[in-house]
């Protein structure tokens, strides 16, 4: 390859990476911005009361950045970061915060259920892109891995919700049924993502 060809290839690679990196930065800024407003400027609004936004202001950015930070320390830094995977994993946090900002959880009956399915679909897509990066896996293994990761995340999420604002709150009476439904929907969303990722890998191989 000529020097000009190498430069062109490097420039093209950077151009491909840029949208994912920009998307991740925008997702983080929009999420943190809404969290700051909910915590310090509009905490008395009904949609923010008793929802643990002080804790979310700390935990959400930390969870959004956890995967990129872990990737940075455990992989060869000469590899191109999987920006698209990072963005998919970060997206559910923005969706969740925006749903609260627009009061969709209280004004639309099905919003919470849809959120758990769709957000775990997003998380599963990000997880799937990570686990299939640079390694060939059987389709069934991909589906089971993505669904399993999603199920684990759904369990931990519900535990976090319980300690953040459910225990001792107004939602305690219905928490058991709601928790079971959220875990099932989250797992189904991740399972769907696993099927999509396995199809994507099969198509690429073909």
N, C-alpha and C positions, 0 to 999 in steps of 0.2 A: 504494500500500500504506500502510495506517495505521501509526502508530508501534507500536501494540500488535502488529500483524501482523508487523512487522519484528523485534520483540523475540522473538516466538514462533518465527519462522523461524530466527533466530540460535541460540536455545536448542535447537531441534530439531537443528540442524546440529552443535552441540557434543555433544549426546547421542549422535548417530550416530558422531562421531569418537571419543568416549571409550573404547568397548570396544577398538578397535584400539590406541590409545595405551597403555591399561592392559595389554593382551596383550603388547605389545612390552616394556614395563617388566618384567613378570613373567618373560618369556623371558630377558631379560638377567640379572636377579637370580639365577634358578635356574641358569643356565649358569655365571656367575662363581662362585656359591657352590660348585658341584661342583668347579670347577677349583681353587679355593682348598683344598678338602679334599684333592683328589688330589695337589696340589703340596706342601702343607705338613703335612698330618696323616696321610695314608694312602698316601704315595708308595711304601711298601715292599710294598703289596699287588700280587699278580701281575697283575691287570688294568691296573695303571697303569705297571708297569715297562717302560722302554724305549719309551714311547709319546709322548715329547716334551711332557709336560704343562706343563713350565716355559715352553716356547715357546707352547703353546696359551693359557696364562693371559694372555699379552700379545696374541697375534694374534686369538684368537676375539672378545673384546670389541671390538677395533679393527675387525674385519671386520663384526661385527654393527651397529656404529654408522656404518660408512663411508657407506652409502647415505643414511641420514637426514642426515648432515653434508653430503654432496655436494649433496643436494636443497636444503638450507638455503641454500647459497651460490650455486647456479646457477639457482634459480627465483625467481619473484615470491613473496615471503614473505607476501603477502596471500592467497595461495591456501591452501586447507585441505591440510595434509600428508596424503599417502596412507598413513595408518597401517596399513591392511590389507596393503598391499604390503610395507611395512617388516616387519610381523610375520611374513609368509610367508617372507621372506628370512632372518629371524633364527631361525626355528624349527629348521632343520636342525642348527644348532650345538648346541642343547639336546638334540636327538635323539642326536647323535653322542656327546656327553659322557655322557648318561644311559646309553647302550649300554655304554660303558666302565665306568661306575660299577656297573652291575648285572652286569658280566662277560658280556654277551650276545654279544660278538664271539668269545669263546673257547668259550662253552658251547652256542651255536646255530650250526650249520654254515652256514645260509643267511642269517644276520643281516647280514653285511657286504654281500652282494649286494643284499638287499632295501633296505638303507640307501641304497645308491648310487642305486637307482631312485627310491625314495620321497623322499629328501632333494632330489634334483634336480627331482622333480615340484614340491616346495614352492618351491624356488628359481625354477623356471620360472613358477609362478603369480605370485610376487611380481614377477618381471621383466616378465611379460605385463601385469600391472595397471599397471605404470609406463609401458611403451611405448605402451599404448593410452589413456593418460590424456589426455583433451582433444584427441585427434586421430583422425580416421577412417582406418583402414588396411584394405586388402583382406585377406580371410581367409588366403590363401596367404602373404602377406607376414608376417602375425602369426605363423603357424606356423614359418616359416623363421627369423624373428628370434629367437623364444624358443628354438627348438632350437639355433640357432647360438650364442647367448649361453650356453646350458647346456653345449654342447660345449667352448667356450673355458674356462668355469669348471672343467669336469671335467679338462681338461689341466693347468691351473694347480694344481688341488688335488692331482693325482698328483705333480707336480713338488715341491710343498710336502711331501707325505708322504715322498717319497724323501729329501729333505734333512733332514727332521725326525727320522725314526727307522728308515728302511729301509736306507740305505747303511751297510754295516758291521754290520748287525743280523742276527738269525736269519731274517728273512723275505726276504733278498736272493735266495736261490736260486729262489724262486717269484714274485719281484716282477714280472717281465716279463708273464707270463700274467695275474697278478692285475690289473696296471695296465691291460692291454688290456680285460679284462672290466669293470673299474670305469668306464672311459671310455665303453664302449658302453652300459652300464646307465644311466650318468648322462645321456648324450645321449638315450636312449630316454625317460627320465623327463621331461626337458625337452621333448621332442617331444610327449609326452602332454599336458603342461601347455599347450603351444602350441595343440593341438587344443581343449582345454577353454576357453582364453581366447577363441579365435576363435569358438567356439560361443556363448560368453557374449555377445560383442560382437554377433554376428548376432541373437541373441535380443533384446537391448536395442534394436537398430535396428528389429526387427520390431514 
